[in-house]
């Protein structure tokens, strides 16, 4: 472990001295606001005289028994006067500076840190104070702060300058550029005692982290792979270990049953224990795969691994309310959260190693802190984070404490079921704005703030009453800002109206929407100002929802490049929408992967691999490994019924009956548990109607169906029906009707008799829609096969995932039945895994006979 523990002044202060409420009604600290704040900083700094030094680097190292704590940062400004020094901390805000009476605690604390470090360095240079000795006996490399040596004859007078310092907080309104300065004086002794107490308290946290890290590294030294390696599993683990060790990315294609997860986690932990990495991020698309990751860590713990992990759960799922409302007036967990958080955080990291959702909730409810924010804080003190893709890749939801403002670290990213990341990333890096939403929020603001527009019709008595009520409830400043916001939204609406006039009902592509972006930026500034001012309206939820969508559009616009298409459309309800659609997310994803040292993308179905390389990192030369299936081909039978089809042109009553007959005859070959996957809910329901009509469930078959928007409990109940230890019945078959690409087509483990057959109807091609056609046309224009990119490859991926539900262990036996004549064409065979070289093609009777022979041999 490094002898120096590094922390910035800002992070030290914001962690140790945080207080008060969580409040999402106060703005976002958005990048645009930060840029405006930086502009204000530069403007103020340039306006100061020659005795003003800007962006002064300062650092100090404090020695402790186990390590040094290195605190560093940059003071916004230092003013050198003949009689002393002033630390200037500049803050750009939207709030009216005239109403500020006292500086914010965290602002003055940050400046006090700079004040102490600066005075300490001056005193050392002047020979008044001895420099702190460090563990490595090396002086830290500071820039020289004093320009001249102190003349001996003036030594006493000069020394007086080093006994105190002025701390000045300069507040500047970002819009009006009005300035207010608040200045306080502190003696060196005061600052020294205060700073030492602050760092001593922080040392307790780092000491806890230090000793855990030592234990973890020792435990890895003796850690061995917990099982006998399956065929291909050792090869996979070695390749993953080497890729991380070399700080390279890797694409790992390993069929179901190889044991990918334990191989990934074990290899990553080995690198972690050898201090080649600081943290492992296990990234998933679905909740069920997070359980698999936790299970892998649990197995390694049983074999001696000392490791701390946390599972992050989405705010919407872990919030105590049905819908998150981070308003201290509405939520007791948000009110005073920061007053209590460090006590509960220290307790949980010192007492728990396996920090699951249930553990987070237990501590959060006990101490009345936000469970979501608690889990994020816990992540700082663990070795492994298990979470959704969006915590690393989504610009709206990524973990700012790790990745904001270009931050990076020695992180390992393990991306499970990586084939899902393409579509997820397209959504993450896309945005849209609806013209009608702009008008709606404008009208809401006018109504709820009682804003009367010139030329507006006379209001009735109830409108007047509402207007007076809001004027009394909200300050005049809030109403003034709201009035300006209305004007900015009108500008946005006018620009959208202009763009709509170019749209004749079909999709229309735009080279750019720069004017719309600029008008939205101006509206955002007014939103920020209004949030900083504070207000109360009935429709605040809608206000915030629109505001966050506006910010999303602005952020995505700043990412636009050749990988995007900008298009307008008029939807079914005659709403006009501008879309910023990310077709190839590789550039954006690569920027995220580069914030760690190595990313391993793994899946059973990333075929063809170059397709995924192109869309995930953009580099087809990156390493890839293909692991063959460890299971004997004799254990499974793959057939394709070419006498049926799910083509749109053949869909109808007759074809549905043919599909039903094929399903029925396949299931009749052997009683057991089957899943049947359909390309859509509509076809599922149509086939289910035929099953009911034909009395399918009266022929020794129980049928259950996947529903749209199933709850977690409903999903668990559905899967539980396949548990033969609970529902074993040799005289009856269980048939689960599911949707391709849905929650049951990947990431579930139904071994041995729990599932003996997967019947897949159709090639999984997504439904034809404008969005898919935009992808197709984009790649067609690049002389690529757009249909492959938009339809065929995503469809076949769903097919392969569904097929992978059957054979998952050495003792599994089962059939995979493909029901569609298109599978027998080279256009689809080219996407088969290489172990699918024995697929049997024929009509319904042919494949049924083949399946009967298979079961007889079994």
C-alpha positions in Angstrom: 0.0 0.0 0.0 1.2 3.5 -0.8 2.9 5.4 2.1 1.0 8.5 1.0 -2.7 8.7 1.3 -3.8 11.5 -1.0 -6.9 13.7 -0.6 -7.8 17.1 -2.0 -8.7 19.9 0.3 -12.1 20.0 -1.1 -12.8 16.3 -0.7 -11.4 16.4 2.9 -13.7 19.2 3.9 -16.8 17.9 2.0 -16.4 14.5 3.6 -15.5 15.4 7.2 -17.6 18.5 7.7 -20.7 17.8 5.6 -24.0 18.6 7.3 -27.7 19.3 6.7 -30.2 17.9 4.2 -30.4 16.1 0.9 -32.3 18.5 -1.3 -32.9 17.8 -5.0 -34.8 21.1 -5.3 -31.6 23.2 -5.2 -30.2 22.4 -8.7 -27.7 19.8 -9.9 -24.3 21.4 -9.8 -24.5 20.8 -13.6 -21.4 21.0 -15.9 -22.8 24.1 -17.5 -23.1 25.8 -14.1 -19.5 24.7 -13.3 -18.3 26.2 -16.5 -20.0 29.4 -15.8 -18.5 29.3 -12.3 -15.1 28.8 -13.8 -15.6 31.8 -16.1 -16.6 33.9 -13.1 -13.4 32.8 -11.3 -11.2 33.8 -14.2 -12.9 37.1 -14.6 -12.5 38.1 -10.9 -8.9 36.8 -10.8 -8.0 38.9 -13.9 -9.6 42.0 -12.3 -7.4 41.9 -9.2 -4.1 43.8 -8.9 -0.5 42.7 -9.2 -0.4 41.6 -5.6 -3.0 38.9 -6.4 -1.7 35.4 -7.3 -4.2 33.0 -8.9 -4.6 29.3 -8.7 -1.8 28.8 -6.2 -0.9 25.1 -5.7 -0.6 24.2 -2.0 0.1 20.8 -0.3 1.2 19.4 3.0 2.0 15.9 4.2 1.0 14.9 7.8 2.9 11.8 9.1 1.1 9.0 11.0 2.3 5.7 12.2 1.2 3.7 9.1 1.3 6.3 6.3 1.4 10.0 5.5 -1.7 11.9 4.6 -1.0 14.2 1.7 -3.5 17.1 1.5 -3.4 19.3 -1.6 -5.3 21.8 -3.7 -5.3 25.1 -5.4 -6.2 28.4 -3.6 -8.3 30.5 -6.0 -6.3 33.6 -5.0 -3.7 34.8 -2.5 -3.3 38.5 -1.9 0.0 39.7 -0.6 -0.1 43.0 1.3 2.7 44.7 3.1 1.1 43.9 6.4 -0.2 40.4 5.8 -1.9 37.9 3.5 -5.4 37.1 2.4 -6.7 33.7 1.1 -9.5 34.4 -1.4 -12.0 31.6 -2.1 -14.3 32.4 -5.0 -17.8 30.9 -5.4 -20.0 31.5 -8.4 -23.7 31.1 -7.3 -27.2 31.8 -8.7 -28.5 33.1 -5.4 -28.8 36.8 -4.8 -25.5 37.7 -3.1 -27.1 40.6 -1.2 -29.0 38.1 0.9 -25.8 36.3 2.1 -24.9 37.3 5.6 -22.5 34.5 6.6 -20.3 32.3 4.5 -21.2 28.7 3.9 -19.4 26.5 6.4 -17.8 24.3 3.8 -16.6 27.3 1.8 -14.8 28.9 4.8 -13.4 25.5 5.9 -11.8 25.0 2.5 -10.2 28.5 2.7 -9.0 27.8 6.2 -7.2 24.7 5.0 -5.4 26.8 2.4 -4.7 29.5 5.0 -3.0 27.1 7.4 -1.0 25.3 4.7 0.2 28.6 3.2 1.2 30.1 6.6 3.0 26.9 7.6 5.1 27.0 4.4 5.9 30.7 4.9 7.0 30.0 8.5 9.2 27.1 7.4 10.8 29.3 4.7 11.3 32.0 7.2 12.9 29.7 9.7 10.2 30.2 12.3 9.0 26.6 12.3 10.7 23.3 11.6 9.4 21.4 8.7 7.4 18.2 9.4 9.5 15.0 9.0 8.0 12.4 6.7 8.1 8.6 6.8 10.2 8.4 3.6 12.4 11.2 4.9 11.8 13.2 1.8 10.6 16.7 1.6 7.5 17.0 -0.6 8.1 18.9 -3.8 6.3 22.3 -3.2 6.5 25.2 -5.5 8.5 28.0 -3.8 6.0 30.4 -2.3 8.3 33.1 -0.9 10.1 35.2 -3.5 12.7 36.7 -1.2 14.6 35.7 1.9 13.8 37.5 5.1 16.3 40.2 5.9 17.8 39.7 9.3 17.2 43.3 10.3 13.5 43.0 9.4 13.1 39.5 10.8 11.0 40.4 13.8 8.6 42.7 11.9 8.3 40.2 9.1 7.6 37.3 11.5 4.5 39.1 12.8 3.0 38.7 9.3 3.1 34.9 9.8 1.1 34.9 13.0 -2.3 35.4 11.3 -4.1 35.4 8.0 -7.3 36.8 6.5 -9.8 34.4 5.0 -12.1 36.0 2.4 -15.0 34.3 0.7 -15.9 36.1 -2.6 -19.5 35.3 -3.7 -20.4 36.3 -7.3 -23.8 35.9 -8.9 -23.3 34.0 -12.1 -26.0 36.0 -14.0 -25.7 39.5 -12.7 -21.9 39.2 -11.7 -22.7 41.1 -8.6 -20.1 40.5 -5.9 -20.1 40.2 -2.1 -17.0 39.6 0.0 -17.0 38.3 3.6 -13.7 38.4 5.4 -12.5 36.9 8.7 -9.1 36.8 10.4 -7.6 33.7 12.0 -4.4 33.3 14.0 -1.9 30.6 12.9 -2.3 28.8 16.2 -6.1 28.6 15.6 -5.7 27.3 12.1 -3.0 24.8 13.1 -5.1 23.3 15.9 -8.3 23.2 13.7 -6.5 21.6 10.8 -4.7 19.1 12.9 -8.0 18.0 14.5 -9.6 17.7 11.1 -6.9 15.5 9.6 -6.6 13.5 12.8 -10.3 12.6 12.5 -9.8 11.7 8.8 -6.8 9.5 9.8 -9.2 7.2 11.7 -11.1 6.5 8.5 -7.9 5.9 6.5 -6.4 3.7 9.3 -9.5 1.4 9.0 -9.1 1.2 5.3 -5.3 0.6 5.6 -5.6 -2.4 7.9 -8.4 -4.0 5.9 -6.3 -3.6 2.8 -3.3 -5.4 4.4 -5.6 -8.2 5.5 -7.1 -8.5 2.0 -3.7 -8.6 0.3 -2.5 -11.3 2.7 -5.6 -13.4 2.1 -5.2 -13.3 -1.7 -1.6 -14.7 -1.4 -3.1 -18.0 -0.2 -6.2 -17.9 -2.3 -6.6 -20.8 -4.7 -9.3 -21.4 -7.3 -12.2 -23.0 -5.3 -13.1 -25.8 -7.8 -11.6 -28.2 -10.2 -11.3 -26.2 -13.4 -14.0 -27.1 -16.0 -12.9 -27.5 -19.6 -12.0 -24.0 -20.9 -12.4 -22.3 -17.5 -8.7 -22.2 -16.6 -7.9 -20.8 -20.1 -10.5 -18.1 -19.5 -9.2 -17.2 -16.0 -5.6 -17.0 -17.3 -6.6 -14.8 -20.2 -8.6 -12.5 -17.9 -5.7 -12.3 -15.4 -3.2 -11.5 -18.2 -5.4 -8.8 -19.7 -5.8 -7.0 -16.4 -2.1 -7.4 -15.6 -1.2 -5.8 -18.9 -3.9 -3.2 -18.5 -5.6 -4.2 -21.7 -9.3 -4.7 -22.6 -10.5 -8.2 -23.4 -13.6 -9.7 -25.1 -14.3 -13.1 -23.6 -16.8 -15.3 -25.4 -17.6 -18.3 -23.2 -20.7 -20.6 -23.6 -23.1 -21.1 -20.7 -21.7 -23.5 -18.2 -18.1 -22.6 -18.4 -18.3 -20.8 -15.1 -17.5 -17.3 -16.4 -18.4 -15.3 -13.3 -16.2 -17.1 -10.8 -13.3 -17.1 -13.3 -13.7 -13.4 -13.8 -13.9 -12.5 -10.2 -11.0 -14.8 -9.1 -8.7 -13.3 -11.8 -9.7 -9.8 -10.9 -9.2 -10.4 -7.2 -5.7 -11.8 -7.9 -4.7 -8.6 -9.5 -6.3 -6.6 -6.7 -4.4 -8.5 -4.0 -1.1 -7.8 -5.9 -2.0 -4.1 -5.7 -2.2 -3.7 -9.5 -5.8 -2.3 -9.0 -7.7 -0.4 -6.3 -11.2 -1.5 -7.0 -13.3 -4.0 -9.0 -16.5 -2.9 -10.6 -18.7 -5.8 -11.6 -21.2 -4.3 -14.0 -24.5 -6.0 -14.9 -27.7 -5.3 -16.9 -30.1 -7.2 -14.6 -30.7 -7.7 -10.9 -30.4 -11.5 -11.2 -26.8 -11.4 -12.5 -25.8 -9.2 -9.4 -26.8 -12.2 -7.3 -24.5 -14.4 -9.3 -21.6 -12.0 -8.7 -22.4 -11.9 -5.0 -22.4 -15.7 -5.0 -18.9 -15.7 -6.6 -17.5 -13.5 -3.9 -19.2 -15.6 -1.2 -17.5 -18.8 -2.6 -14.1 -17.0 -2.4 -14.7 -15.8 1.1 -15.4 -19.4 2.2 -11.9 -20.1 0.8 -10.3 -17.5 2.9 -10.6 -14.2 1.0 -11.0 -11.1 3.1 -12.8 -8.7 0.9 -15.5 -6.0 1.3 -18.2 -5.6 -1.4 -21.3 -3.5 -1.8 -24.2 -4.0 -4.1 -25.7 -0.7 -5.4 -29.4 -0.7 -6.0 -31.2 2.0 -8.1 -32.7 4.9 -6.2 -36.2 4.1 -7.4 -36.0 0.5 -6.0 -34.3 1.2 -2.6 -36.0 4.5 -1.8 -38.4 4.3 1.2 -41.1 5.9 -1.0 -42.7 4.5 -4.1 -41.3 7.4 -6.0 -38.1 9.2 -4.8 -38.7 12.6 -3.4 -35.4 14.0 -2.1 -37.0 17.0 -0.5 -36.3 17.5 3.3 -39.8 18.8 3.8 -41.3 15.5 2.5 -38.7 12.9 3.6 -37.3 12.4 7.1 -34.5 10.4 5.6 -33.4 13.4 3.5 -33.8 15.9 6.4 -30.6 16.0 8.4 -29.1 13.1 6.4 -25.6 14.6 6.3 -25.7 15.3 10.1 -26.0 11.5 10.7 -24.3 9.9 7.7 -20.7 9.6 8.9 -21.7 7.8 12.1 -23.7 5.1 10.3 -21.0 4.9 7.5 -18.2 4.2 10.0 -20.3 1.6 11.8 -21.2 -0.3 8.6 -17.7 -0.4 7.1 -16.2 -1.6 10.4 -18.8 -4.3 11.0 -19.8 -5.6 7.6 -18.0 -7.2 4.6 -21.0 -8.3 2.5 -23.0 -5.2 2.1 -26.1 -6.1 0.2 -29.3 -4.2 -0.4 -30.7 -5.7 2.7 -27.8 -4.6 4.8 -27.9 -1.1 3.5 -31.6 -0.9 4.2 -31.1 -2.2 7.8 -28.6 0.5 8.7 -30.4 3.2 6.8 -33.7 2.6 8.5 -32.0 2.4 11.9 -30.2 5.7 11.6 -32.8 7.5 9.3 -30.4 8.2 6.4 -31.0 7.8 2.7 -30.2 4.2 1.8 -29.2 5.1 -1.8 -26.7 7.8 -0.7 -25.5 5.5 2.1 -24.6 2.8 -0.5 -22.7 5.3 -2.6 -20.7 6.4 0.4 -20.0 2.8 1.4 -18.6 2.2 -2.1 -15.6 4.4 -1.2 -14.5 1.9 1.5 -14.9 -1.4 -0.3 -12.8 -3.5 -2.7 -15.7 -4.6 -5.0 -18.7 -2.8 -6.3 -21.6 -4.7 -7.9 -23.8 -2.4 -9.9 -25.7 -1.6 -13.0 -23.9 -0.5 -16.2 -25.1 3.0 -15.7 -23.0 3.7 -12.7 -19.9 3.7 -14.9 -21.3 4.5 -18.4 -24.4 6.7 -18.1 -23.5 10.4 -18.3 -26.6 11.2 -16.1 -26.0 8.5 -13.5 -22.3 7.6 -13.4 -20.6 7.8 -10.0 -19.2 11.3 -9.9 -17.0 10.5 -7.0 -15.0 8.2 -9.3 -15.5 9.5 -12.8 -16.5 13.2 -12.9 -14.3 15.9 -14.5 -12.0 13.4 -16.1 -11.2 11.5 -13.0 -9.8 8.0 -13.4 -8.3 5.3 -11.2 -6.8 1.8 -11.0 -10.2 0.2 -11.6 -11.1 -3.1 -13.1 -14.4 -3.2 -15.0 -16.0 -6.6 -15.5 -18.9 -6.2 -17.9 -21.3 -9.1 -17.6 -23.7 -10.1 -20.5 -21.8 -7.4 -22.4 -24.0 -7.9 -25.5 -26.7 -5.9 -23.6 -24.4 -2.9 -23.3 -24.9 -1.8 -26.9 -28.6 -1.1 -26.7 -28.3 0.2 -23.2 -25.6 2.6 -24.3 -27.6 3.9 -27.2 -30.3 4.9 -24.7 -27.7 6.4 -22.2 -26.1 8.6 -24.9 -29.3 9.7 -26.6 -31.8 12.4 -25.6 -35.0 14.0 -26.9 -37.1 17.1 -26.3 -40.8 17.4 -27.0 -42.2 20.7 -28.1 -45.5 20.2 -26.3 -43.6 19.6 -23.0 -41.9 23.0 -23.4 -45.3 24.7 -23.7 -46.8 22.7 -20.8 -44.0 23.7 -18.4 -44.2 27.3 -19.6 -47.9 27.4 -18.9 -47.4 25.8 -15.5 -44.9 28.4 -14.4 -47.1 31.2 -15.6 -50.1 29.9 -13.8 -48.4 28.9 -10.5 -46.3 32.0 -10.2 -49.2 34.3 -11.2 -47.4 35.8 -14.1 -49.5 38.0 -16.3 -48.4 38.4 -19.8 -48.9 41.6 -21.9 -52.1 41.2 -23.9 -53.3 38.3 -21.9 -57.1 38.0 -21.4 -58.5 39.1 -18.1 -58.4 36.4 -15.5 -61.4 35.3 -13.5 -61.6 35.7 -9.7 -60.2 32.2 -9.0 -57.2 32.9 -11.3 -56.6 36.2 -9.5 -56.9 34.4 -6.1 -54.4 31.8 -7.2 -52.1 34.5 -8.5 -52.2 36.4 -5.2 -51.6 33.2 -3.3 -48.5 32.4 -5.2 -47.2 35.9 -5.0 -47.6 35.8 -1.3 -46.0 32.4 -1.0 -43.0 33.0 -3.3 -40.6 35.9 -3.1 -40.7 38.8 -5.5 -37.2 37.7 -6.7 -38.5 34.2 -7.4 -41.4 35.6 -9.4 -39.0 37.9 -11.3 -36.8 34.9 -12.2 -39.8 32.8 -13.2 -40.9 35.6 -15.5 -37.5 35.5 -17.2 -37.7 31.7 -17.4 -41.0 32.0 -19.2 -39.4 34.2 -21.8 -36.5 31.8 -22.3 -38.9 28.9 -22.7 -40.9 30.9 -25.3 -37.6 31.2 -27.2 -37.1 27.4 -27.0 -40.6 26.8 -28.2 -40.3 29.2 -31.2 -37.1 27.4 -32.3 -38.9 24.0 -32.0 -41.8 25.5 -34.0 -39.4 26.5 -36.8 -37.9 23.0 -36.9 -41.4 21.5 -36.9 -42.4 23.4 -40.0 -39.6 21.6 -41.9 -41.1 18.2 -40.9 -43.9 17.0 -43.3 -44.9 14.0 -41.2 -42.0 11.7 -42.1 -38.7 11.6 -40.2 -36.5 14.6 -41.0 -32.7 14.7 -40.5 -31.0 17.9 -39.3 -27.3 18.7 -39.7 -27.4 20.5 -36.4 -29.7 22.1 -33.8 -27.2 24.5 -32.5 -29.7 27.4 -32.1 -32.0 25.2 -30.1 -29.1 24.2 -27.8 -28.1 27.8 -27.2 -31.7 28.8 -26.3 -32.0 25.7 -24.0 -28.7 26.8 -22.2 -30.2 30.2 -21.5 -33.3 28.5 -20.1 -31.2 26.2 -18.0 -29.5 29.3 -16.3 -32.9 30.6 -15.3 -34.0 27.2 -14.0 -30.8 27.1 -11.9 -31.4 30.6 -10.6 -35.0 29.8 -9.6 -34.0 26.6 -7.8 -31.2 28.5 -6.0 -33.8 31.2 -5.0 -36.2 28.6 -3.6 -39.9 28.5 -4.3 -43.0 26.3 -3.7 -45.5 25.3 -6.4 -48.0 22.4 -6.6 -46.4 21.1 -9.9 -42.8 21.1 -8.6 -42.4 17.4 -9.5 -43.3 18.2 -13.2 -41.0 21.2 -13.0 -38.1 19.1 -11.9 -38.8 16.3 -14.3 -38.7 18.8 -17.2 -35.6 20.5 -15.8 -33.7 17.2 -15.6 -34.7 16.3 -19.1 -33.5 19.7 -20.4 -30.2 19.1 -18.7 -30.0 15.7 -20.3 -30.6 17.1 -23.8 -27.9 19.8 -23.2 -25.3 17.2 -22.0 -26.0 14.9 -24.9 -25.8 17.7 -27.4 -22.3 18.4 -26.2 -21.4 14.8 -27.2 -22.6 15.0 -30.8 -20.3 13.7 -33.4 -20.4 11.5 -36.5 -21.8 8.6 -34.4 -25.1 10.5 -34.0 -28.1 11.3 -36.1 -30.3 14.3 -35.3 -33.9 13.8 -36.5 -37.3 15.2 -35.9 -40.5 13.2 -35.9 -44.3 13.7 -35.3 -45.6 11.0 -33.1 -49.0 9.3 -33.0 -50.4 12.1 -30.8 -49.2 14.8 -33.2 -46.4 15.8 -30.8 -43.2 17.1 -32.4 -40.0 15.6 -31.0 -36.3 16.3 -31.7 -34.1 13.3 -31.1 -30.3 13.2 -30.6 -29.8 9.5 -31.3 -26.5 7.8 -30.6 -26.2 5.0 -33.1 -22.6 3.9 -32.5 -21.8 4.4 -28.8 -18.2 3.2 -29.0 -16.6 6.6 -28.7 -18.5 7.5 -25.5 -18.1 4.0 -24.0 -14.3 4.1 -24.7 -14.0 7.3 -22.8 -15.5 5.5 -19.8 -13.4 2.3 -20.1 -10.3 4.5 -20.2 -11.1 5.7 -16.7 -10.0 2.3 -15.5 -7.0 0.1 -16.2 -8.8 -2.8 -17.9 -12.2 -3.8 -19.0 -13.3 -7.4 -19.6 -16.5 -7.7 -21.8 -17.9 -11.2 -21.4 -20.9 -13.0 -22.7 -22.0 -16.3 -24.2 -23.4 -14.6 -27.2 -21.2 -11.7 -28.4 -21.3 -13.0 -32.0 -19.8 -11.9 -34.3 -17.2 -10.5 -31.9 -15.9 -7.8 -34.3 -19.4 -6.4 -34.4 -19.4 -5.9 -30.7 -15.8 -4.6 -30.7 -16.9 -2.0 -33.2 -19.8 -0.8 -31.1 -18.3 -1.1 -27.6 -14.8 0.3 -28.0 -14.4 0.9 -31.7 -11.1 -1.1 -31.9 -11.4 -4.5 -33.7 -7.8 -5.2 -32.8 -8.4 -5.6 -29.1 -7.9 -9.0 -27.6 -10.6 -11.6 -27.7 -10.8 -15.2 -26.4 -13.3 -17.8 -27.5 -13.9 -20.7 -25.1 -15.5 -23.9 -26.4 -18.4 -25.4 -24.6 -17.3 -27.7 -21.8 -20.3 -30.0 -22.2 -20.6 -33.1 -24.4 -22.7 -32.6 -27.6 -24.4 -35.9 -26.8 -26.2 -34.2 -23.9 -28.2 -31.9 -26.1 -30.2 -32.0 -29.3 -30.5 -29.0 -31.6 -33.2 -29.1 -34.2 -34.8 -26.6 -36.6 -38.4 -27.0 -37.9 -38.2 -25.4 -41.3 -41.9 -26.0 -42.1 -43.0 -23.1 -40.0 -42.2 -19.4 -40.0 -42.7 -16.2 -38.0 -42.2 -13.9 -41.0 -44.7 -11.0 -40.9 -46.0 -12.0 -44.3 -47.0 -15.5 -43.0 -48.4 -14.5 -39.7 -52.0 -15.4 -39.2 -54.4 -18.1 -37.9 -53.1 -20.9 -40.2 -49.4 -20.3 -39.4 -50.1 -19.9 -35.7 -51.8 -23.3 -35.7 -48.8 -24.8 -37.5 -46.5 -23.3 -34.8 -48.8 -24.6 -32.0 -48.7 -28.1 -33.5 -44.9 -28.1 -33.7 -44.7 -26.9 -30.0 -47.2 -29.6 -28.9 -45.5 -32.5 -30.7 -42.1 -31.5 -29.4 -43.3 -31.4 -25.8 -45.2 -34.7 -26.2 -41.8 -36.4 -26.8 -41.0 -36.2 -23.1 -42.7 -34.9 -20.0 -40.8 -32.1 -18.3 -40.3 -28.4 -18.0 -40.1 -26.3 -21.1 -39.8 -22.7 -22.0 -41.2 -21.4 -25.3 -39.9 -18.1 -26.5 -41.9 -15.8 -28.9 -40.9 -12.7 -30.8 -43.7 -10.6 -29.2 -46.4 -10.6 -26.6 -48.9 -10.4 -29.4 -47.8 -13.8 -30.9 -47.5 -15.3 -27.4 -51.1 -14.4 -26.6 -52.3 -15.6 -30.1 -50.7 -19.0 -29.6 -52.0 -19.2 -26.0 -55.5 -18.7 -27.3 -55.1 -21.7 -29.6 -53.7 -23.7 -26.7 -56.7 -22.9 -24.6 -59.1 -23.7 -27.5 -57.4 -27.0 -28.2 -57.4 -28.0 -24.6 -53.6 -28.1 -24.4 -53.6 -27.9 -20.6 -55.9 -30.9 -20.4 -53.3 -33.1 -22.1 -51.1 -33.4 -19.0 -49.6 -29.9 -19.5 -49.6 -26.9 -17.3 -49.1 -23.6 -19.1 -47.9 -20.4 -17.4 -47.2 -17.1 -19.2 -44.9 -14.2 -18.8 -46.7 -10.9 -18.4 -45.5 -7.4 -19.2 -44.3 -5.3 -16.3 -44.1 -8.2 -13.9 -43.1 -7.3 -10.3 -40.1 -8.9 -8.6 -42.5 -11.2 -6.6 -44.2 -12.3 -9.8 -40.9 -13.0 -11.5 -39.8 -15.1 -8.5 -43.1 -17.0 -8.5 -42.8 -17.7 -12.2 -39.3 -19.2 -11.9 -40.2 -21.0 -8.7 -42.6 -23.1 -10.7 -39.6 -24.7 -12.5 -38.1 -25.9 -9.2 -38.6 -29.6 -9.5 -37.8 -30.1 -5.8 -41.0 -28.1 -5.1 -43.2 -29.0 -8.0 -42.0 -32.4 -9.3 -44.7 -34.3 -11.2 -43.7 -37.0 -13.6 -47.1 -37.2 -15.2 -47.3 -33.6 -16.2 -45.3 -31.1 -18.3 -44.8 -27.4 -17.4 -44.6 -25.0 -20.3 -43.6 -21.4 -19.6 -44.5 -19.0 -22.5 -42.0 -16.2 -22.6 -40.8 -13.3 -24.8 -37.5 -13.4 -26.6 -35.1 -10.8 -25.1 -37.2 -10.6 -22.0 -36.4 -11.2 -18.3 -36.5 -15.0 -18.6 -34.4 -15.4 -21.8 -31.1 -14.8 -20.1 -29.3 -14.7 -16.8 -31.4 -17.4 -15.1 -30.1 -20.8 -13.9 -32.5 -23.7 -14.3 -30.3 -26.8 -14.1 -30.9 -30.6 -14.7 -34.7 -31.4 -14.6 -35.7 -27.8 -13.9 -35.6 -27.2 -17.7 -35.3 -29.9 -20.4 -36.2 -27.8 -23.5 -36.0 -24.4 -25.0 -38.3 -23.8 -28.0 -37.6 -20.6 -29.9 -40.2 -19.3 -32.3 -38.6 -16.9 -34.9 -35.3 -15.3 -35.4 -35.8 -12.6 -32.8 -35.7 -9.7 -35.2 -36.9 -6.5 -33.5 -40.1 -5.0 -34.6 -39.7 -2.6 -37.5 -39.7 1.0 -36.3 -38.3 4.4 -37.0 -35.4 4.1 -34.5 -34.3 0.7 -36.0 -34.6 2.2 -39.5 -32.4 5.1 -38.5 -29.7 2.6 -37.5 -30.1 0.7 -40.8 -29.9 3.8 -42.9 -26.9 5.0 -41.0 -24.8 1.9 -41.6 -26.1 1.5 -45.2 -24.8 5.0 -45.9 -21.4 3.7 -44.7 -21.6 0.8 -47.2 -22.2 -1.7 -44.4 -25.1 -4.1 -44.0 -27.5 -1.9 -42.1 -30.0 -4.7 -41.8 -27.5 -6.8 -39.9 -26.7 -4.0 -37.5 -30.3 -2.9 -36.9 -32.2 -6.2 -37.0 -30.4 -9.5 -37.7 -27.6 -9.5 -35.1 -29.7 -8.2 -32.2 -32.3 -10.8 -33.1 -29.9 -13.7 -33.3 -28.4 -12.6 -30.0 -31.8 -13.1 -28.3 -32.1 -16.5 -29.9 -28.7 -17.7 -28.6 -29.4 -16.3 -25.1 -32.7 -18.2 -25.0 -31.0 -21.4 -26.3 -28.4 -21.0 -23.5 -31.1 -21.6 -20.8 -31.0 -25.4 -21.3 -27.5 -27.0 -20.8 -25.8 -25.4 -17.8 -24.1 -28.3 -16.0 -22.5 -31.6 -16.8 -25.6 -33.5 -15.8 -28.1 -31.4 -17.9 -29.8 -33.1 -20.8 -32.1 -31.2 -23.1 -33.3 -30.0 -26.5 -33.1 -26.7 -28.3 -35.8 -26.3 -31.0 -35.7 -23.5 -33.5 -39.0 -22.9 -35.2 -38.5 -20.8 -38.4 -37.3 -21.7 -41.9 -35.0 -18.7 -42.0 -32.5 -20.5 -39.7 -31.7 -22.8 -42.6 -30.2 -19.9 -44.7 -26.6 -18.9 -44.7 -27.6 -15.4 -43.6 -28.5 -16.8 -40.2 -26.2 -19.8 -40.0 -23.2 -17.5 -40.1 -24.2 -16.3 -36.6 -24.4 -19.8 -35.1 -21.8 -20.6 -32.4 -19.1 -22.9 -33.8 -20.3 -25.8 -31.6 -23.6 -25.6 -33.4 -22.3 -27.6 -36.3 -24.8 -30.4 -35.8 -28.1 -28.6 -36.0 -30.7 -31.0 -37.6 -33.1 -29.3 -40.1 -36.4 -30.8 -41.3 -40.2 -30.5 -41.1 -42.2 -31.0 -38.0 -42.3 -34.7 -38.2 -38.6 -35.0 -39.0 -37.5 -32.9 -36.0 -40.0 -34.7 -33.7 -38.5 -38.1 -34.7 -35.0 -36.7 -34.1 -36.0 -35.6 -30.6 -37.6 -38.9 -29.8 -34.4 -40.7 -30.8 -32.4 -38.3 -28.6 -34.6 -39.0 -25.5 -34.4 -42.8 -26.2 -30.6 -42.6 -26.2 -30.7 -40.6 -23.0 
